[in-house]
């Protein structure tokens, strides 16, 4: 699936990934390949990108939203920096 992380300053991350773990406002959740369509509010916290089953990277994100549609995850946040 494809993951895009966007901030008001521009695109922070764009690549094909295995999965992504995000800090939702009611708790953390994970999206994997072929996930059902979803829109979720995100809280400030750590977003983990699973590039494959063994490789991951993390971003500290501010509040925002995530959309999952047609095997693409779009994360729209106020700010993000790689950890």
Number of C-alpha atoms within 10 A of each C-alpha: 18 16 20 17 20 19 17 10 9 9 13 16 14 13 10 14 21 18 22 21 16 24 21 20 16 10 9 14 13 15 18 15 15 13 16 11 12 11 13 17 17 23 19 18 17 19 25 19 19 20 15 11 9 7 10 14 12 16 19 14 24 20 17 19 17 19 15 20 14 13 15 18 27 17 25 22 20 14 19 24 11 13 10
